[in-house]
Amino acid sequence: MKASVVALTVILLFGFAPTVTRAQMFFAMKFGGGVDVGVARHFAVRLGEFNYYMTRFGTSDCLLGPGEPCGINGKGTQNNFTISTGIVIR
């Protein structure tokens, strides 16, 4: 990346997340994006990156016990967001 070049990034990931006891795997996904601004040939500043991370656990094998719903909404879905900034080394 050359200095002063702006790069947009987009991510989309699908996969599986294990339960605490690793007895089962449930659906998980993550998507988001960010903006990098080049400041030198091998360095950039990440102005911001925003990601949404969702896991969907069932009603078994939870910390609360078998048959109890996982997640803070009682339906097994956890919604998380991350925002970050930093230095990128290429």
C-alpha positions as CSV (number, residue, x, y, z in Angstrom):
1,M,0.0,0.0,0.0
2,K,1.3,3.4,-0.9
3,A,1.1,6.4,1.5
4,S,-2.3,8.2,1.4
5,V,-4.1,5.3,-0.2
6,V,-7.4,4.5,1.4
7,A,-8.4,0.8,1.5
8,L,-11.8,-0.5,2.4
9,T,-12.1,-4.0,3.9
10,V,-15.2,-6.3,4.2
11,I,-15.4,-9.6,5.9
12,L,-18.1,-12.3,5.9
13,L,-17.5,-15.5,7.8
14,F,-19.7,-18.5,8.6
15,G,-18.9,-21.4,10.8
16,F,-19.6,-23.2,14.1
17,A,-19.0,-22.4,17.7
18,P,-18.5,-25.0,20.4
19,T,-20.4,-25.2,23.7
20,V,-18.5,-24.9,27.0
21,T,-18.1,-28.6,27.2
22,R,-17.4,-28.9,23.5
23,A,-20.1,-31.6,23.3
24,Q,-21.9,-29.8,20.5
25,M,-21.3,-27.2,17.7
26,F,-23.8,-24.5,16.8
27,F,-24.0,-21.9,14.0
28,A,-21.9,-18.7,14.2
29,M,-21.3,-15.8,11.8
30,K,-19.3,-12.6,11.7
31,F,-19.4,-9.8,9.2
32,G,-18.1,-6.3,9.2
33,G,-15.6,-3.9,7.6
34,G,-13.1,-1.2,8.1
35,V,-11.1,1.6,6.6
36,D,-7.2,1.7,6.4
37,V,-5.2,4.8,5.3
38,G,-1.7,4.3,4.1
39,V,1.0,6.3,5.8
40,A,4.1,4.6,4.4
41,R,4.9,1.7,2.1
42,H,4.5,-1.0,4.7
43,F,2.4,0.8,7.3
44,A,-1.2,2.0,7.5
45,V,-3.5,3.4,10.1
46,R,-6.8,1.6,10.6
47,L,-9.2,4.4,11.2
48,G,-12.0,2.1,12.2
49,E,-13.2,-1.4,12.0
50,F,-16.7,-2.5,12.9
51,N,-17.8,-6.2,13.3
52,Y,-21.0,-8.0,14.2
53,Y,-20.6,-11.4,15.7
54,M,-23.6,-13.7,16.2
55,T,-23.8,-17.2,17.8
56,R,-26.9,-19.3,17.9
57,F,-26.8,-22.0,20.6
58,G,-29.6,-24.5,21.2
59,T,-31.2,-25.3,24.5
60,S,-28.9,-28.1,25.6
61,D,-25.4,-28.2,27.1
62,C,-25.5,-24.7,28.6
63,L,-24.0,-23.3,31.7
64,L,-27.5,-23.2,33.2
65,G,-27.9,-27.0,32.6
66,P,-29.5,-29.3,30.0
67,G,-32.7,-28.0,28.5
68,E,-32.1,-24.4,29.7
69,P,-32.0,-21.7,26.9
70,C,-28.6,-20.2,26.2
71,G,-27.9,-16.6,25.4
72,I,-29.0,-13.5,27.2
73,N,-32.4,-13.3,25.3
74,G,-33.4,-16.8,26.3
75,K,-33.6,-17.9,22.7
76,G,-30.0,-19.1,22.3
77,T,-28.8,-16.2,20.2
78,Q,-26.0,-14.0,21.3
79,N,-25.4,-10.7,19.4
80,N,-22.0,-9.0,19.8
81,F,-20.3,-6.0,18.3
82,T,-16.7,-5.0,18.1
83,I,-15.1,-1.6,17.2
84,S,-11.4,-1.3,16.8
85,T,-8.6,1.0,15.5
86,G,-4.9,0.5,15.2
87,I,-1.7,0.3,13.1
88,V,-1.5,-2.1,10.2
89,I,1.9,-3.6,9.2
90,R,1.9,-5.0,5.7
